[in-house]
Amino acid sequence: MIKHIWILTLFPEMFKPFLECGISGAAFRGERSDDVKFELHFVNIRDYSQTKYKSVDDSPFGGGPGMVMRADILRDALIKGVQEAGGYESLDKLHVIYTSPRGKVWNNKIARDFGTNELGSSPKDLVFIAGRYEGIDERFLEKYVNDFFSVGDFVLTGGELAIMLMLDSAVRFVPGILGNKLSSEDDSFEDGLIEFPQYTKPREFEGMEVPSILLEGHHKKIVEFQHQEKITMTKKWRPDLIKK
Ligand SMILES: C[S@@+](CC[C@H](N)C(=O)[O-])C[C@H]1O[C@@H](n2cnc3c(N)ncnc32)[C@H](O)[C@@H]1O
């Protein structure tokens, strides 16, 4: 399956290093999995401005600081830049996402569901809209956006980093993307705990030894030890998770 991901942004160049690096870069270049091949497309919102200076924003009605992105320009970027350019017969073939502080707050469970469903199996292609300035005219959001996601209770200057964060954390759950199927299952948050401590060579580092049990080759004991370590680490670093 080819999954097209469209990103409406004023700064497509921000995604260049994301696409060039690591596993998620390879995944979104379409190089990691035979099951799902991703194709990313960037639509520069400014290309759909009809104004003399290619502006995409204007001052808010009712006054107040900052500028607001115009609904008509975003609509044209979505319809012409995505629907028509991609040959979609209707917007129903697309799932349109806006990153915003008002959205559902992203976490590991949402990332897993999103990776499994929206990225991994849904027939719909995805559109992400990165806001800038004070955000986007409400009428566009009401009419064209299907889902809102926040990456945390803080305010970014733009949605691009939020989109990369969402894509990076969700793609790990798409079948065939991580080399070892088990590697996401052992990661932090999967069972409500954070990961156990990891060790590699050298066996002795500045007077500190690797826990001997890891060197004895007794698989069952190692699993038990690592589970206990997860609890210890979670109590130490994230006691809020234990309470949950
Ligand atoms: C400066 S922010 C606008 C903040 C908006 N005026 C507010 O108070 O909610 C510009 C853009 O960054 C993105 N953004 C900011 N914080 C975000 C967050 N926590 N999660 C996801 N996107 C965020 C949104 O796309 C937003 O339109």
The ligand as an ORCA input file, in Angstrom:
! r2SCAN-3c Opt
* xyz 0 1
  C       1.956     30.380     18.167
  S       0.992     28.937     17.919
  C      -0.624     29.551     18.117
  C      -1.112     29.399     19.496
  C      -2.554     29.850     19.697
  N      -2.665     31.265     19.564
  C      -3.025     29.409     21.055
  O      -2.923     30.168     21.998
  O      -3.481     28.254     21.184
  C       1.157     28.633     16.199
  C       0.867     27.216     15.778
  O       1.742     26.320     16.410
  C       1.122     25.051     16.522
  N       1.187     24.645     17.928
  C       1.509     25.425     18.978
  N       1.504     24.753     20.118
  C       1.174     23.470     19.813
  C       1.010     22.285     20.579
  N       1.152     22.276     21.887
  N       0.675     21.151     19.918
  C       0.518     21.146     18.578
  N       0.671     22.251     17.807
  C       0.996     23.409     18.404
  C      -0.318     25.188     16.034
  O      -0.407     24.673     14.713
  C      -0.515     26.695     16.073
  O      -1.437     27.145     15.134
*
